[in-house]
Amino acid sequence: MALRRGPLGLCKLPARSSPAVMNDDIVTVARARRAKGESVNAIARAQGVSRATLYRHIGEGA
């Protein structure tokens, strides 16, 4: 837990979120490529994301 000093003492810093890696266009293309039979490994490598990220967004079970 990160803290900072505020006017009333120590305060907890808000959590940071990472920027979205996948947008709707990328997900649509990934789903189409998967439907054509391309492997998840190849699609993930081409998109620059992990297989887990790709599975999470295209909605297929591992």
URNOR-V16705 format. One record per helix or strand of 3 or more residues. SS is the DSSP state (hx for helix, st for strand). FROM is the first residue (numbers start at 1). LEN is the number of residues. If there is no record, write none. Layout:
ss=SS from=FROM len=LEN
ss=SS from=FROM len=LEN
This chain:
ss=st from=3 len=4
ss=st from=9 len=4
ss=hx from=24 len=12
ss=hx from=40 len=8
ss=hx from=51 len=8
